[in-house]
Amino acid sequence: MLFVVVIGWLASALFCAILANEKGYLPAAWFFGGYFSGFLH
């Protein structure tokens, strides 16, 4: 179960980083923001 949660967090982080990069924002900051807020989704 924990493995599934971590995969969900990583998917959320990558999604945030990709969108941030497309919009011209710093992807690393959005990656960590998406990772730490991934549990909210």
CHARMM-style PDB file with segment names, atoms N, HN, CA, C and O in Angstrom:
ATOM      1  N   MET     1       0.821  -1.196   0.000  1.00  0.00      PROA
ATOM      2  CA  MET     1       0.000   0.000   0.000  1.00  0.00      PROA
ATOM      3  C   MET     1       0.866   1.263   0.000  1.00  0.00      PROA
ATOM      4  O   MET     1       0.572   2.230  -0.701  1.00  0.00      PROA
ATOM      5  N   LEU     2       1.912   1.237   0.778  1.00  0.00      PROA
ATOM      6  HN  LEU     2       2.151   0.451   1.348  1.00  0.00      PROA
ATOM      7  CA  LEU     2       2.802   2.395   0.840  1.00  0.00      PROA
ATOM      8  C   LEU     2       3.442   2.657  -0.516  1.00  0.00      PROA
ATOM      9  O   LEU     2       3.643   3.810  -0.898  1.00  0.00      PROA
ATOM     10  N   PHE     3       3.758   1.609  -1.231  1.00  0.00      PROA
ATOM     11  HN  PHE     3       3.595   0.672  -0.920  1.00  0.00      PROA
ATOM     12  CA  PHE     3       4.350   1.738  -2.563  1.00  0.00      PROA
ATOM     13  C   PHE     3       3.411   2.509  -3.494  1.00  0.00      PROA
ATOM     14  O   PHE     3       3.867   3.358  -4.260  1.00  0.00      PROA
ATOM     15  N   VAL     4       2.131   2.230  -3.437  1.00  0.00      PROA
ATOM     16  HN  VAL     4       1.761   1.541  -2.814  1.00  0.00      PROA
ATOM     17  CA  VAL     4       1.143   2.902  -4.281  1.00  0.00      PROA
ATOM     18  C   VAL     4       1.055   4.381  -3.915  1.00  0.00      PROA
ATOM     19  O   VAL     4       0.920   5.226  -4.800  1.00  0.00      PROA
ATOM     20  N   VAL     5       1.127   4.696  -2.656  1.00  0.00      PROA
ATOM     21  HN  VAL     5       1.236   4.009  -1.937  1.00  0.00      PROA
ATOM     22  CA  VAL     5       1.065   6.084  -2.201  1.00  0.00      PROA
ATOM     23  C   VAL     5       2.288   6.858  -2.694  1.00  0.00      PROA
ATOM     24  O   VAL     5       2.161   7.985  -3.172  1.00  0.00      PROA
ATOM     25  N   VAL     6       3.461   6.259  -2.579  1.00  0.00      PROA
ATOM     26  HN  VAL     6       3.564   5.343  -2.191  1.00  0.00      PROA
ATOM     27  CA  VAL     6       4.685   6.924  -3.025  1.00  0.00      PROA
ATOM     28  C   VAL     6       4.661   7.137  -4.535  1.00  0.00      PROA
ATOM     29  O   VAL     6       5.090   8.188  -5.012  1.00  0.00      PROA
ATOM     30  N   ILE     7       4.172   6.173  -5.287  1.00  0.00      PROA
ATOM     31  HN  ILE     7       3.823   5.319  -4.900  1.00  0.00      PROA
ATOM     32  CA  ILE     7       4.049   6.323  -6.740  1.00  0.00      PROA
ATOM     33  C   ILE     7       3.085   7.467  -7.068  1.00  0.00      PROA
ATOM     34  O   ILE     7       3.334   8.235  -7.998  1.00  0.00      PROA
ATOM     35  N   GLY     8       2.007   7.586  -6.326  1.00  0.00      PROA
ATOM     36  HN  GLY     8       1.805   6.962  -5.571  1.00  0.00      PROA
ATOM     37  CA  GLY     8       1.065   8.692  -6.518  1.00  0.00      PROA
ATOM     38  C   GLY     8       1.702  10.038  -6.230  1.00  0.00      PROA
ATOM     39  O   GLY     8       1.460  11.014  -6.940  1.00  0.00      PROA
ATOM     40  N   TRP     9       2.519  10.087  -5.185  1.00  0.00      PROA
ATOM     41  HN  TRP     9       2.716   9.294  -4.608  1.00  0.00      PROA
ATOM     42  CA  TRP     9       3.217  11.334  -4.857  1.00  0.00      PROA
ATOM     43  C   TRP     9       4.190  11.714  -5.959  1.00  0.00      PROA
ATOM     44  O   TRP     9       4.276  12.884  -6.331  1.00  0.00      PROA
ATOM     45  N   LEU    10       4.924  10.740  -6.486  1.00  0.00      PROA
ATOM     46  HN  LEU    10       4.854   9.790  -6.183  1.00  0.00      PROA
ATOM     47  CA  LEU    10       5.878  11.018  -7.555  1.00  0.00      PROA
ATOM     48  C   LEU    10       5.168  11.450  -8.839  1.00  0.00      PROA
ATOM     49  O   LEU    10       5.642  12.340  -9.545  1.00  0.00      PROA
ATOM     50  N   ALA    11       4.049  10.827  -9.133  1.00  0.00      PROA
ATOM     51  HN  ALA    11       3.664  10.104  -8.559  1.00  0.00      PROA
ATOM     52  CA  ALA    11       3.288  11.218 -10.322  1.00  0.00      PROA
ATOM     53  C   ALA    11       2.792  12.654 -10.190  1.00  0.00      PROA
ATOM     54  O   ALA    11       2.844  13.424 -11.149  1.00  0.00      PROA
ATOM     55  N   SER    12       2.319  13.008  -9.019  1.00  0.00      PROA
ATOM     56  HN  SER    12       2.276  12.383  -8.240  1.00  0.00      PROA
ATOM     57  CA  SER    12       1.858  14.381  -8.784  1.00  0.00      PROA
ATOM     58  C   SER    12       3.014  15.370  -8.897  1.00  0.00      PROA
ATOM     59  O   SER    12       2.857  16.450  -9.466  1.00  0.00      PROA
ATOM     60  N   ALA    13       4.166  15.004  -8.359  1.00  0.00      PROA
ATOM     61  HN  ALA    13       4.293  14.126  -7.897  1.00  0.00      PROA
ATOM     62  CA  ALA    13       5.333  15.875  -8.415  1.00  0.00      PROA
ATOM     63  C   ALA    13       5.801  16.076  -9.849  1.00  0.00      PROA
ATOM     64  O   ALA    13       6.114  17.199 -10.244  1.00  0.00      PROA
ATOM     65  N   LEU    14       5.852  15.013 -10.626  1.00  0.00      PROA
ATOM     66  HN  LEU    14       5.598  14.100 -10.305  1.00  0.00      PROA
ATOM     67  CA  LEU    14       6.281  15.132 -12.018  1.00  0.00      PROA
ATOM     68  C   LEU    14       5.296  15.951 -12.832  1.00  0.00      PROA
ATOM     69  O   LEU    14       5.701  16.758 -13.669  1.00  0.00      PROA
ATOM     70  N   PHE    15       4.018  15.755 -12.597  1.00  0.00      PROA
ATOM     71  HN  PHE    15       3.689  15.100 -11.917  1.00  0.00      PROA
ATOM     72  CA  PHE    15       2.993  16.526 -13.290  1.00  0.00      PROA
ATOM     73  C   PHE    15       3.142  18.015 -12.998  1.00  0.00      PROA
ATOM     74  O   PHE    15       3.062  18.838 -13.909  1.00  0.00      PROA
ATOM     75  N   CYS    16       3.359  18.362 -11.737  1.00  0.00      PROA
ATOM     76  HN  CYS    16       3.424  17.694 -10.997  1.00  0.00      PROA
ATOM     77  CA  CYS    16       3.538  19.762 -11.362  1.00  0.00      PROA
ATOM     78  C   CYS    16       4.798  20.344 -12.000  1.00  0.00      PROA
ATOM     79  O   CYS    16       4.786  21.480 -12.473  1.00  0.00      PROA
ATOM     80  N   ALA    17       5.881  19.572 -12.015  1.00  0.00      PROA
ATOM     81  HN  ALA    17       5.891  18.649 -11.631  1.00  0.00      PROA
ATOM     82  CA  ALA    17       7.135  20.061 -12.588  1.00  0.00      PROA
ATOM     83  C   ALA    17       7.013  20.274 -14.092  1.00  0.00      PROA
ATOM     84  O   ALA    17       7.534  21.255 -14.623  1.00  0.00      PROA
ATOM     85  N   ILE    18       6.336  19.376 -14.774  1.00  0.00      PROA
ATOM     86  HN  ILE    18       5.912  18.580 -14.342  1.00  0.00      PROA
ATOM     87  CA  ILE    18       6.162  19.511 -16.222  1.00  0.00      PROA
ATOM     88  C   ILE    18       5.323  20.742 -16.547  1.00  0.00      PROA
ATOM     89  O   ILE    18       5.670  21.509 -17.445  1.00  0.00      PROA
ATOM     90  N   LEU    19       4.235  20.932 -15.831  1.00  0.00      PROA
ATOM     91  HN  LEU    19       3.953  20.309 -15.102  1.00  0.00      PROA
ATOM     92  CA  LEU    19       3.402  22.112 -16.072  1.00  0.00      PROA
ATOM     93  C   LEU    19       4.140  23.405 -15.749  1.00  0.00      PROA
ATOM     94  O   LEU    19       4.011  24.394 -16.471  1.00  0.00      PROA
ATOM     95  N   ALA    20       4.914  23.398 -14.663  1.00  0.00      PROA
ATOM     96  HN  ALA    20       5.019  22.595 -14.077  1.00  0.00      PROA
ATOM     97  CA  ALA    20       5.672  24.592 -14.300  1.00  0.00      PROA
ATOM     98  C   ALA    20       6.690  24.926 -15.376  1.00  0.00      PROA
ATOM     99  O   ALA    20       6.875  26.096 -15.713  1.00  0.00      PROA
ATOM    100  N   ASN    21       7.351  23.915 -15.918  1.00  0.00      PROA
ATOM    101  HN  ASN    21       7.201  22.965 -15.645  1.00  0.00      PROA
ATOM    102  CA  ASN    21       8.342  24.140 -16.968  1.00  0.00      PROA
ATOM    103  C   ASN    21       7.686  24.722 -18.218  1.00  0.00      PROA
ATOM    104  O   ASN    21       8.249  25.614 -18.851  1.00  0.00      PROA
ATOM    105  N   GLU    22       6.514  24.232 -18.574  1.00  0.00      PROA
ATOM    106  HN  GLU    22       6.056  23.507 -18.059  1.00  0.00      PROA
ATOM    107  CA  GLU    22       5.811  24.745 -19.752  1.00  0.00      PROA
ATOM    108  C   GLU    22       5.368  26.196 -19.570  1.00  0.00      PROA
ATOM    109  O   GLU    22       5.277  26.947 -20.541  1.00  0.00      PROA
ATOM    110  N   LYS    23       5.096  26.582 -18.340  1.00  0.00      PROA
ATOM    111  HN  LYS    23       5.170  25.972 -17.551  1.00  0.00      PROA
ATOM    112  CA  LYS    23       4.639  27.944 -18.071  1.00  0.00      PROA
ATOM    113  C   LYS    23       5.789  28.892 -17.749  1.00  0.00      PROA
ATOM    114  O   LYS    23       5.569  30.086 -17.545  1.00  0.00      PROA
ATOM    115  N   GLY    24       7.014  28.370 -17.701  1.00  0.00      PROA
ATOM    116  HN  GLY    24       7.193  27.400 -17.867  1.00  0.00      PROA
ATOM    117  CA  GLY    24       8.170  29.215 -17.462  1.00  0.00      PROA
ATOM    118  C   GLY    24       8.548  29.388 -16.009  1.00  0.00      PROA
ATOM    119  O   GLY    24       9.353  30.263 -15.688  1.00  0.00      PROA
ATOM    120  N   TYR    25       7.994  28.579 -15.117  1.00  0.00      PROA
ATOM    121  HN  TYR    25       7.341  27.868 -15.378  1.00  0.00      PROA
ATOM    122  CA  TYR    25       8.340  28.649 -13.704  1.00  0.00      PROA
ATOM    123  C   TYR    25       9.458  27.662 -13.393  1.00  0.00      PROA
ATOM    124  O   TYR    25       9.819  26.838 -14.233  1.00  0.00      PROA
ATOM    125  N   LEU    26       9.996  27.750 -12.196  1.00  0.00      PROA
ATOM    126  HN  LEU    26       9.702  28.419 -11.514  1.00  0.00      PROA
ATOM    127  CA  LEU    26      11.085  26.882 -11.768  1.00  0.00      PROA
ATOM    128  C   LEU    26      10.541  25.480 -11.479  1.00  0.00      PROA
ATOM    129  O   LEU    26       9.805  25.300 -10.508  1.00  0.00      PROA
ATOM    130  N   PRO    27      10.887  24.485 -12.299  1.00  0.00      PROA
ATOM    131  CA  PRO    27      10.307  23.151 -12.139  1.00  0.00      PROA
ATOM    132  C   PRO    27      10.690  22.455 -10.835  1.00  0.00      PROA
ATOM    133  O   PRO    27       9.886  21.702 -10.286  1.00  0.00      PROA
ATOM    134  N   ALA    28      11.899  22.690 -10.329  1.00  0.00      PROA
ATOM    135  HN  ALA    28      12.552  23.302 -10.775  1.00  0.00      PROA
ATOM    136  CA  ALA    28      12.333  22.002  -9.107  1.00  0.00      PROA
ATOM    137  C   ALA    28      11.462  22.395  -7.913  1.00  0.00      PROA
ATOM    138  O   ALA    28      11.084  21.546  -7.107  1.00  0.00      PROA
ATOM    139  N   ALA    29      11.154  23.665  -7.809  1.00  0.00      PROA
ATOM    140  HN  ALA    29      11.462  24.355  -8.465  1.00  0.00      PROA
ATOM    141  CA  ALA    29      10.315  24.127  -6.702  1.00  0.00      PROA
ATOM    142  C   ALA    29       8.920  23.514  -6.796  1.00  0.00      PROA
ATOM    143  O   ALA    29       8.352  23.098  -5.786  1.00  0.00      PROA
ATOM    144  N   TRP    30       8.381  23.460  -7.988  1.00  0.00      PROA
ATOM    145  HN  TRP    30       8.842  23.798  -8.808  1.00  0.00      PROA
ATOM    146  CA  TRP    30       7.055  22.885  -8.172  1.00  0.00      PROA
ATOM    147  C   TRP    30       7.065  21.375  -7.997  1.00  0.00      PROA
ATOM    148  O   TRP    30       6.064  20.797  -7.573  1.00  0.00      PROA
ATOM    149  N   PHE    31       8.194  20.720  -8.323  1.00  0.00      PROA
ATOM    150  HN  PHE    31       9.006  21.189  -8.668  1.00  0.00      PROA
ATOM    151  CA  PHE    31       8.313  19.286  -8.094  1.00  0.00      PROA
ATOM    152  C   PHE    31       8.159  18.977  -6.604  1.00  0.00      PROA
ATOM    153  O   PHE    31       7.383  18.104  -6.218  1.00  0.00      PROA
ATOM    154  N   PHE    32       8.918  19.713  -5.766  1.00  0.00      PROA
ATOM    155  HN  PHE    32       9.549  20.422  -6.080  1.00  0.00      PROA
ATOM    156  CA  PHE    32       8.839  19.467  -4.331  1.00  0.00      PROA
ATOM    157  C   PHE    32       7.483  19.888  -3.765  1.00  0.00      PROA
ATOM    158  O   PHE    32       6.955  19.244  -2.858  1.00  0.00      PROA
ATOM    159  N   GLY    33       6.930  20.959  -4.298  1.00  0.00      PROA
ATOM    160  HN  GLY    33       7.358  21.482  -5.035  1.00  0.00      PROA
ATOM    161  CA  GLY    33       5.588  21.355  -3.867  1.00  0.00      PROA
ATOM    162  C   GLY    33       4.552  20.301  -4.218  1.00  0.00      PROA
ATOM    163  O   GLY    33       3.670  20.001  -3.414  1.00  0.00      PROA
ATOM    164  N   GLY    34       4.655  19.740  -5.408  1.00  0.00      PROA
ATOM    165  HN  GLY    34       5.372  19.983  -6.062  1.00  0.00      PROA
ATOM    166  CA  GLY    34       3.745  18.677  -5.810  1.00  0.00      PROA
ATOM    167  C   GLY    34       3.957  17.407  -5.043  1.00  0.00      PROA
ATOM    168  O   GLY    34       3.006  16.676  -4.766  1.00  0.00      PROA
ATOM    169  N   TYR    35       5.208  17.130  -4.691  1.00  0.00      PROA
ATOM    170  HN  TYR    35       5.980  17.723  -4.915  1.00  0.00      PROA
ATOM    171  CA  TYR    35       5.507  15.918  -3.920  1.00  0.00      PROA
ATOM    172  C   TYR    35       4.926  16.010  -2.514  1.00  0.00      PROA
ATOM    173  O   TYR    35       4.309  15.063  -2.025  1.00  0.00      PROA
ATOM    174  N   PHE    36       5.127  17.153  -1.870  1.00  0.00      PROA
ATOM    175  HN  PHE    36       5.628  17.922  -2.268  1.00  0.00      PROA
ATOM    176  CA  PHE    36       4.651  17.282  -0.502  1.00  0.00      PROA
ATOM    177  C   PHE    36       3.153  17.521  -0.403  1.00  0.00      PROA
ATOM    178  O   PHE    36       2.566  17.302   0.657  1.00  0.00      PROA
ATOM    179  N   SER    37       2.524  17.965  -1.482  1.00  0.00      PROA
ATOM    180  HN  SER    37       3.001  18.142  -2.343  1.00  0.00      PROA
ATOM    181  CA  SER    37       1.074  18.123  -1.458  1.00  0.00      PROA
ATOM    182  C   SER    37       0.371  16.985  -2.201  1.00  0.00      PROA
ATOM    183  O   SER    37      -0.849  17.015  -2.360  1.00  0.00      PROA
ATOM    184  N   GLY    38       1.114  16.000  -2.648  1.00  0.00      PROA
ATOM    185  HN  GLY    38       2.105  15.976  -2.519  1.00  0.00      PROA
ATOM    186  CA  GLY    38       0.535  14.885  -3.389  1.00  0.00      PROA
ATOM    187  C   GLY    38      -0.468  14.076  -2.589  1.00  0.00      PROA
ATOM    188  O   GLY    38      -1.392  13.490  -3.152  1.00  0.00      PROA
ATOM    189  N   PHE    39      -0.290  14.044  -1.279  1.00  0.00      PROA
ATOM    190  HN  PHE    39       0.461  14.520  -0.821  1.00  0.00      PROA
ATOM    191  CA  PHE    39      -1.210  13.287  -0.448  1.00  0.00      PROA
ATOM    192  C   PHE    39      -2.597  13.924  -0.374  1.00  0.00      PROA
ATOM    193  O   PHE    39      -3.550  13.277   0.062  1.00  0.00      PROA
ATOM    194  N   LEU    40      -2.720  15.175  -0.792  1.00  0.00      PROA
ATOM    195  HN  LEU    40      -1.947  15.701  -1.146  1.00  0.00      PROA
ATOM    196  CA  LEU    40      -4.013  15.854  -0.765  1.00  0.00      PROA
ATOM    197  C   LEU    40      -4.911  15.459  -1.922  1.00  0.00      PROA
ATOM    198  O   LEU    40      -6.124  15.662  -1.871  1.00  0.00      PROA
ATOM    199  N   HSD    41      -4.322  14.898  -2.961  1.00  0.00      PROA
ATOM    200  HN  HSD    41      -3.337  14.733  -3.003  1.00  0.00      PROA
ATOM    201  CA  HSD    41      -5.078  14.563  -4.171  1.00  0.00      PROA
ATOM    202  C   HSD    41      -5.669  13.249  -3.940  1.00  0.00      PROA
ATOM    203  OT1 HSD    41      -6.364  12.724  -4.809  1.00  0.00      PROA
TER     204      HSD     41
END
